[in-house]
């Protein structure tokens, strides 16, 4: 879809500051925006990751959906990152305090992938495409 110029995925988090610190370590970069109610990391030219407190989005969603606090600790999404060095990202995720879900393995779909969860239970995958010779 060429009409979409920027993709921003926003995770609803229990503690914005704790999540900002976690993702700063995981991405090895400071947020591009960090104000009460929203933290943003620019991950690529057209891709951002946002962190919004559960209580902030609950005001917008009002009574039209369950309160995001009801989903804390439950995997609600997966961030799937293709990386240059899966081993480096694996070690960094461990050091950053990510919870290991599944180690680096060759997967049925051809990627080599490891899985972690963040402090809110969101799933983070680091992947590497196979090298074809």
Secondary structure, DSSP 8 states (H G I E B T S, - for coil): -TT---EEEEEEES-HHHHHHHHHHHHTS--SEEETTEEEEEEETTEEEEEEEHHHHHHHHGGGS--GGGGTTS---EEEEE-S-HHHHHHHHHHHT-EEEEEEEE-TTS-EEEEEE-TTS-EEEEEE-----
